[in-house]
Amino acid sequence: MASQLDRKVFAYGDWGYFDIWKSAIEARTGVQITPDRERALTLLLKRRMAEANCFDVEDYLNETLDDIRGAKEWSELVDHLLVKETSFFRHRASFEFVAQWVKQTVNNRDFVAPLWVWSLGCSTGEEAYSLAMTIDHSMRMMGREPNFGVIGTDISREAIFHARRGIYRKSKIVAVDESTRRDYFTQVGEQLWRVNSDLRRRVCFLTSNILTDKSPLIRRKLHLVYCQNMLVYFRRWKRRELVNQLTSHLDKKGSLVLGLGELNNWVPEGFRREAPRSVQAYSRIESIEQGDSL
């Protein structure tokens, strides 16, 4: 139950509407509104109502939950509520794992190009572009012509809009080493850098909700699913359900990379936790038995 301070945001008779919003958000996005987030949600609803010049809680609720009339407002609520901090090459150990995984996968005699990777919860694109840079560099170091595609998805329309532009402030790329910056970025303003067009063409960004997962591009069999720091938004039982859903998209030698601690010690059926332990990665047992483990 939300705190007494939260209750002051809504009139006493309106508090039942908050529970309806909370349930709707959890049902539509799968995101768990924990007690510490209830305060943020009440303030967000209050602000959105003021910006929409709406002073009746019931009217705002009905407009927002209406699939047609409330589409834009619903999108705004989700964008503001699910703000995620992201950066290029976040959690370096995972990208080092991906680099080794690329070499192992591409060198496998059964591999047929192109290599397909899915970046879930990609936010404003840093993760998806980081994966593309890692794959591109690994293939070139192997003397191979880069042949791959990265699909980046996020529930936020605004985040996907920014991801497609591929333009970032200098502060966003300070952690990118000089060699990578030189190879994959072009300065387009005093404090702005853009991902080069050759790399951007290899990354497709889509607005997608993991609970519905209806995009035709995601229905193809993938070699790698990369999903970092997104499952923490879901209840633990839901995380396992979603991971099983994600592994169904992988081909017979596919791998899955998650954020550390998101599954604890649970391992999806038919998969095995990969080394090193500083990375939460899984590969199908079938590929391990055939001598293809990393």
Buried (B, 14 or more C-beta within 10 A) or exposed (E): EBEEEBBEBBEEEBBEBBEEBBEBBBEBBBBBBEEEBBBBBBEBBEEBBEEBEBEEBEEBBEBBBEEEEBEEBBBBBBBBBBEBEBBBBBBEBBBBBBBEBBBBBBEBEEBEEEBBBBBBBBBBBBBBBBBBBBBBBBBEEEEBEBEBBBBBBBBBBBBBEBBBBBBBEEEBBEEBEEEBBEBBBBEEEEEEBBBBEEBBEBBBBBBBBBBEBEBEBBEEEBBBBBBBBBBEBBBEEBBBEBBEEBBEBBBEBBBBBBBBEBBEEEEBEEBBBBEEEEBBBBBBBEBBEEEBEB
